[in-house]
Amino acid sequence: MLEDTSFAIHPGMEHESKAIVYRDVGNLIAEDLTDNYQFTCENGNIVIQFYTDSIVRITMNQHNEPKLKHSKTVMVDKKDINVDVSNKENQIILTTKQLQLIIQKFPFRVDIFDNHGNEILAETDRGMAFRENGEIIAFKKMHETDHFYGFGEKTGHLDKRGEKMEMWNSDVYAPHNPETDPLYESIPYFMTLRNGKAHGVFFDNTYRSKFDMKSNPDYYTFSAEGGQLDYYVMAGPEPKDVLEQYTYLTGRIPLPSKWSLGYHQSRYSYETEAEVRELAQNFIDKEIPIDVIHLDIHYMNGYRVFTFDKEHFPNPEQLIKDLREMGIRIVPIVDPGVKKDSEYAIYQEGVNQDLFCKYIEGQTYFGEVWPGISAFPDFTDEKARNWWGKKHAFYTNMGIEGIWNDMNEPSVFNETKTMDVEVMHRNDGEPTTHRELHNVYGLLMGKATYEGMKKQLNGKRPFLLTRAGFAGVQRYATVWTGDNRSFWEHLQMSLPMVMNLGISGVAFTGPDVGGFAHDTNAELLTRWTQVGAFTPFFRNHCAIGFRYQEPWQFGEKYESIMKKYIQMRYEWMPQLYSLFYEASERGLPVMRPLFMEFPEDEKTYNLNDQFMLGDNVILAPILQPSVTDRAVYLPKGNWVELVTGKVYEGENTHLIHAELEDLPIFVKQGSAIIKGEWISNKEKTPKHVSMDIYAGYSGENYQFTYYDDDGETFDYENGSYLKLDIEVISNKDKLVVNVINKKGDFKPRYQEIDINVIGLSDGQEVVVNGQNHTSISI
Ligand code: GLC
C-alpha cells in the first residue's frame, strides 16, 4: 500500500487543518437549579449531576436536552446529596463535601475544585464545544506537572502526557509499536496525577473518540465523532480513590475462580483431541502446574461456533472429563461471526428469530471472518443477548466453565477491518448505527456470554476472556492484550500496558506470555514466564506457524526455571487471591504502577520496567537479552530482596544482579505476604498456609486483609468465606501480630496460618494475638 511508503508524508497529503472552527456553548441564558442543575446556553444545553460527593457528571447536548439514560457502562444513578448552591450575578457555585464547581455564566464555563480550593479540572477560553459535522469536544487546562494514565489498552509508556490517542476497537495483528493506536479495547477514561494528587475523567461516549495530550502545551482535549459531551469527573484525591470512584460508576471485576488465576496453556491451535491429551499428560508427567488448556479455532467444525469437529475431536465430553480428573479445564474460543450456511442450526436460528445485525433497509450484514461469509448477532438487543447466552449450554453441558471471546471488535476481513458503520443496531428499542455502537459490540457480547454462562453453571463462577471491550468490560471479562510478538520490546511494553489497563478498572489482564506471533526463544520465554507468574492473567499463547513454546520446548535447563516460576505462581496464590478480592471490592488493580502507592515520588511517575503486586511487593524483572544486572528504583522504606535476603534502602536506585533463574522481588520491611504451597495438579488446595513477615524494627504498622473461600462458587455471597484483617507492628523489641477482625464462616483445609519471620533480630520477640504463638488459628 502506498500509505506504507514515504508517500504517507507527501506534502500534498491532507493533514489536520488548523482552520477547524469549534463553536462553544456560549453565554448562559437560563438556569434551573432545582433538581438536576440545568443550564440553557446560546449554543447548547447542559446538565450537571452529582453521583456522590466526589463524582460529578456534566452533560452537554448542542441540539436537544441532554440524554441522561443512555449509558452502556454506568451502573448507578445520581444520588441526592447535599449541594450548597450560590447564585451570583456572574457565577453559580455548587459545593459538596468534596467538590466545588465554579460556573462562570458569560461565557458558560465550569471549573472544578477540591474541598481545599485546589483546581481539579478547569476549562480554557474554549470550554465545551462542537463542530457542524457533529464532533463534540472539551478543552481542559493542562498543568506543567500533569501526568496522565489509564486510557485502557495502549502501547507505549506509562505516562501518556505528550500522546494523542484514539478509541476505536481495532483488530491489529501487526505491528504493536509504541505508536500503534487504537487497539482492541476502548476505555475513554484517564487519571491525572498533579503534584501527588489524582483525579479522574470518564468520557462516556461510545463513538470514535480522541484524547489529545500532545498538540498544545497549555491544554488538552477529549472529543468524539458524534453523540453528546457526557463526562464524569472524579475528585480522588489519592490514585486509589479515583479507581474506587471510577469502578463505583462502571463496576468491578467479579471475584474470579482460583483456577482461572492459575497457569493457562494455549496455541493457535492444538488441533486434535490426541494432541490435547498428550499436552495435558506432559504437564502431569513433568509436574508443571497448569489449570487451563485453551482450544483455538481448530476445535470447531469449519469454524462454526457451538460445534466440535467430530473428526479431530470425536468425544469432547470425555476429553473434558478426563482432563478435569487431571486437574485441568478446557476453555474454547467463541467468535461472534456465525457462518452463512443454511444447513447450520445456529445460522438458521439467527435468521429465523431475526437476531443478526442488519441495515436499516432490512438486509443482513455479512462480513468475512474465519468461517468465510458470516452474519453477526446483534448484541445490542436483549433478545439476541439472551439467545447467545443460552446457546452456551452447548459448552456448559460438557463441563466447560470458561469461554474465550475473540474477534469481537468485531473484526472483519475487509478494508475497514470491521462492520459497516451504517449497520443499524436494534439497541434495545432505540435503533442506532454501528458508528455509535462499534466500541461496545465486544462489551455486549461479553455481557451476553458471562450472564448466560452464569445462569447455566448453577452457582459456579464463569470465566470469560475477551479481546475487545469498552469501559466496564471488567464486570464480565478478563482481557488479554491481543496479538503481540515474541520480541523483547513487547515483553517490555506489556508492563505499562497491563498497568494502564489496571488503572482503567481492568484488574484481571495480561499479555500472551512468550509472544503470540514470531518465534520465541529460550531466554525470552523464560524471562517472560517469570513476569507472567506475577501478572494478573497468566497464559502462554502462540500463533499458527511459529515455534511451539510450551515450557519444555527448549530443554531441561529452561524447563526447570519455568517450572519453578509457574509453581511460585501457585505458592503465591493466597496472596494473589486476596488481592483479587480487593479488586472485586474496591476496583484496585492487582498489578500496579509504583506511583499508585507512592504518589508523591516523582521517580515513579513514568517507571515502566517495574511494578507492584499489591501495596508491598515490587518486581523488577530482567527485560533484555543476555542481561543479568539491572537498575532498580526502590521508593521510601527498606526493601528485602527475596532471593538474597539483602535489605535495600528506599529512595535510591540499586544495581541488582539476577541470573536467568532469578527474578528480583522486593518486599517492604515491616509488611507481610501470605503464601500457600504447590502440591500437585490434582490437588491444588494447600494444606499449609503461612504468613511471611519481613520484620521491621522502627514502629512500622502494616495492615492488610487476607481473604479465602472455596475459590469456585458464589457461596461466599452467603457468608461462606474467611476474611481476616491483620496488623503487623514492628518494634525494636517486639513484633506484634493481631487479627483485628475476623469474618465469615468458611472452613479452609488448613487450620492455621503459620508465622514465619524473616529478619527477626535477636532482641525481638513475636507476639501473636497477645500470646507467644507461632501461628494464627482459624
Ligand atoms: C486472533 C487472536 C488470537 C487467536 C487467533 C485465531 O488473532 O487474537 O489469539 O489465536 O485469532 O483464533
Boltz pocket constraint, residues with backbone or C-beta under 6 A from the ligand:
constraints:
  - pocket:
      binder: B
      contacts: [[A, 267], [A, 268], [A, 296], [A, 297], [A, 333], [A, 406], [A, 407], [A, 467], [A, 482], [A, 483], [A, 541], [A, 542], [A, 543]]
      max_distance: 6.0
